[in-house]
Amino acid sequence: YTPTTEVMFHTMLKTAQLHRPTMRRRHQENNKTITMSCIQHFFLCLLLSSFTATTTVVSSFHLPSTASFRTRNRNANPRRSSPSTTTSLQLGEMQVLEYDVAIIGGGPAGCTCALYTSRADLKTIILDKNPATGALAITSHIANYPGVDRTMSGTELLTQMREQAVQYGTRYEKAQVFMIDVKEEETGDSVYTKCVYTPDYTIKARALVLATGAMGRVGKPFPGEKEFLGQGVSYCATCDGAFYRDSEVAVYGASTEAIEEAMFLTKFASTVHWVVPTDIEKELQGGMDVEKNKIMDHDEAMQLMACPNVKLWTKTKLVEVVGDMSGVTGVQVSQHSSHTDEVIPVEGAFIYGNGGGSKPITDFCQSKVELDESGGVIVDESMMTSVNGVYAIGDIRNTDYKQVVVAASDGCIAAMAVEKFLKNRKMIKVDWVHR
């Protein structure tokens, strides 16, 4: 056993999960071939990893072609800084990167924390699922943030925060985090004791900051949603979209996130059924009140509706995700106009709700940190969680003070605490001079 084999094992598990939609459409003999291929490659990597005790081995873990993890366009973020560390292991396209600080979430809390840790010469990376869907990003204008013109939009302020952190050396990546490890016993590494897993790469860090906010959906999942999660139900088109090539999929939700994910799926799916509970066509024609949060980007919605392989189901509610032993086979919907239920035959259901919610986003934590009764992450005065070296900032703490300036303050406090923790200081260092 080595930390390398642990990474390989997690990679194989994720590969198996991502194969489910593709394997379901193949014959039984092909399924056996793919499964045996995964197993053979895994044990080949175990054999190669045995040499790492005596020599440096750069190993390549060649996955089957349908299991390519790199599904998103890398040119989407041209302002990324260059990697601040050497890749320690490359598994095909799966990389393992080492950083001092890994921050999950690119809102005002995460960007402020990254700004301070980068100025402290700590190698920092931000992993952000979608920069356009956070609480600040969907706010039409900011009137109560000190020193900011009241006509500035939330997106503009957030962009400035992100660019400032990048200018000081932070690496920014758009990535979906599906799991974390937070203790040495889990990672097998006494230095990089935290691991963050994404479909594209694994991040090893000495300190971890949770800043994913509180835009999670509130309420019970739809019938069939939990049962078919990972077997057709997904919350990340950039992670799983390529596995629905030439298939029909459904996207539920009228938020900017749902629109962007549906647009991504148009590259692969034969038909994208966009299901929205509101009269979206009327909303687009009538415009929106500028005082309201910008839940939906009108220009992007119009662009999505113009795609030839998109079918809009307006004023339609999602009732249930249906399927069988093979996975999702359709979604049951109820149209307001007909007052009758109908099943849309699809192989994938991407559920995003309608404009997000207010629940702290902690699903990727898998009970690794303690939560309070409301679902917020419990922290001390330095923003450290119940796990040493793991911090939580911003709305993920689920306090009553959900304001941009409070989130930024949390990020500052956590960054100073991280610097003290990593450099074994007895006192907090107020600020650092960046050279």
NORSULDA-V331453 format. One record per residue. RES is the residue in one letter. SS is DSSP state (a for helix, b for strand, c for the rest). OMEGA is omega as a letter, one per 40 degrees, with the letter a starting at -180 (* if undefined). Layout:
RES,SS,OMEGA / RES,SS,OMEGA
//
This chain:
Y,c,i / T,c,i / P,a,i / T,a,i / T,a,i / E,a,i / V,a,i / M,a,a / F,a,i / H,a,i / T,a,a / M,a,i / L,a,i / K,a,i / T,a,i / A,a,i / Q,a,a / L,a,a / H,a,a / R,a,a / P,a,a / T,a,a / M,a,a / R,a,a / R,c,a / R,c,i / H,c,a / Q,a,a / E,a,i / N,a,i / N,a,i / K,a,a / T,a,a / I,a,a / T,a,i / M,a,i / S,a,i / C,a,a / I,a,a / Q,a,i / H,a,i / F,a,a / F,a,i / L,a,i / C,a,i / L,a,i / L,a,a / L,a,a / S,a,i / S,a,i / F,a,a / T,a,i / A,a,a / T,c,a / T,c,i / T,c,a / V,c,i / V,c,a / S,c,i / S,c,a / F,c,a / H,c,i / L,c,i / P,c,a / S,a,a / T,a,a / A,a,i / S,c,a / F,c,a / R,c,a / T,c,a / R,c,a / N,c,a / R,a,i / N,a,a / A,a,a / N,c,a / P,c,a / R,c,i / R,c,i / S,c,i / S,c,a / P,c,a / S,c,i / T,c,i / T,c,i / T,c,a / S,c,a / L,b,i / Q,b,a / L,b,a / G,c,i / E,c,i / M,b,a / Q,b,i / V,b,a / L,b,a / E,b,i / Y,b,i / D,b,a / V,b,i / A,b,a / I,b,i / I,b,a / G,c,a / G,c,i / G,c,a / P,a,i / A,a,a / G,a,a / C,a,i / T,a,i / C,a,i / A,a,i / L,a,a / Y,a,a / T,a,i / S,a,i / R,a,i / A,c,i / D,c,i / L,c,a / K,c,a / T,b,i / I,b,i / I,b,i / L,b,a / D,b,a / K,c,a / N,c,a / P,c,a / A,c,a / T,c,i / G,c,a / A,c,i / L,c,a / A,c,a / I,c,i / T,c,a / S,c,i / H,c,a / I,c,a / A,c,a / N,c,i / Y,c,a / P,c,i / G,c,a / V,c,i / D,c,a / R,c,i / T,c,a / M,c,i / S,c,i / G,a,i / T,a,i / E,a,i / L,a,a / L,a,i / T,a,i / Q,a,i / M,a,a / R,a,a / E,a,i / Q,a,i / A,a,i / V,a,i / Q,a,i / Y,c,i / G,c,i / T,c,i / R,b,a / Y,b,i / E,b,i / K,b,a / A,c,i / Q,c,i / V,b,a / F,b,a / M,b,i / I,b,i / D,b,a / V,c,a / K,c,a / E,a,i / E,a,a / E,a,a / T,a,a / G,c,a / D,c,a / S,c,i / V,c,i / Y,c,a / T,c,i / K,b,i / C,b,i / V,b,a / Y,b,i / T,b,i / P,c,a / D,c,a / Y,b,i / T,b,i / I,b,i / K,b,a / A,b,i / R,b,i / A,b,a / L,b,i / V,b,i / L,b,a / A,c,a / T,c,i / G,c,a / A,c,i / M,c,a / G,b,a / R,c,i / V,c,i / G,c,a / K,c,i / P,c,i / F,c,i / P,b,a / G,c,a / E,c,a / K,c,a / E,c,a / F,c,i / L,b,a / G,c,i / Q,c,a / G,c,i / V,b,a / S,b,i / Y,c,a / C,c,a / A,a,a / T,a,i / C,a,a / D,a,a / G,a,a / A,a,a / F,a,i / Y,a,i / R,c,i / D,c,i / S,c,i / E,b,i / V,b,i / A,b,i / V,b,a / Y,b,i / G,c,a / A,c,i / S,c,i / T,a,i / E,a,a / A,a,a / I,a,a / E,a,i / E,a,i / A,a,i / M,a,i / F,a,a / L,a,i / T,c,i / K,c,a / F,c,a / A,c,i / S,c,i / T,b,i / V,b,i / H,b,a / W,b,a / V,b,a / V,c,a / P,c,a / T,c,i / D,c,a / I,a,i / E,a,i / K,a,i / E,a,a / L,a,i / Q,a,a / G,a,a / G,c,a / M,c,i / D,c,a / V,c,a / E,c,a / K,c,i / N,c,a / K,c,a / I,c,a / M,c,i / D,c,a / H,a,a / D,a,i / E,a,i / A,a,i / M,a,i / Q,a,i / L,a,a / M,a,a / A,c,a / C,c,a / P,c,a / N,c,i / V,b,i / K,b,a / L,b,i / W,b,a / T,c,a / K,c,a / T,b,a / K,b,i / L,b,a / V,b,a / E,b,i / V,b,a / V,b,a / G,b,i / D,b,a / M,c,a / S,c,a / G,b,a / V,b,i / T,b,i / G,b,i / V,b,i / Q,b,a / V,b,i / S,b,a / Q,b,a / H,c,a / S,c,a / S,c,a / H,c,i / T,c,i / D,b,a / E,b,i / V,b,i / I,b,a / P,b,i / V,c,i / E,c,i / G,b,i / A,b,a / F,b,a / I,b,a / Y,c,i / G,c,a / N,c,i / G,c,i / G,c,a / G,c,a / S,c,a / K,b,i / P,c,a / I,c,a / T,c,a / D,a,a / F,a,a / C,a,i / Q,c,i / S,c,i / K,c,i / V,c,a / E,c,i / L,b,i / D,c,a / E,c,a / S,c,a / G,c,i / G,c,i / V,b,a / I,c,i / V,c,i / D,c,a / E,c,i / S,c,a / M,c,i / M,b,i / T,c,i / S,c,i / V,c,a / N,c,i / G,c,i / V,b,a / Y,b,i / A,b,a / I,c,i / G,a,a / D,a,i / I,a,i / R,a,i / N,c,i / T,c,i / D,c,a / Y,c,a / K,c,a / Q,c,a / V,a,a / V,a,i / V,a,i / A,a,i / A,a,i / S,a,i / D,a,a / G,a,i / C,a,a / I,a,a / A,a,a / A,a,i / M,a,i / A,a,i / V,a,i / E,a,i / K,a,a / F,a,a / L,a,a / K,c,i / N,c,i / R,c,i / K,c,a / M,c,i / I,c,i / K,c,a / V,c,a / D,c,a / W,c,i / V,c,a / H,c,a / R,c,*
//
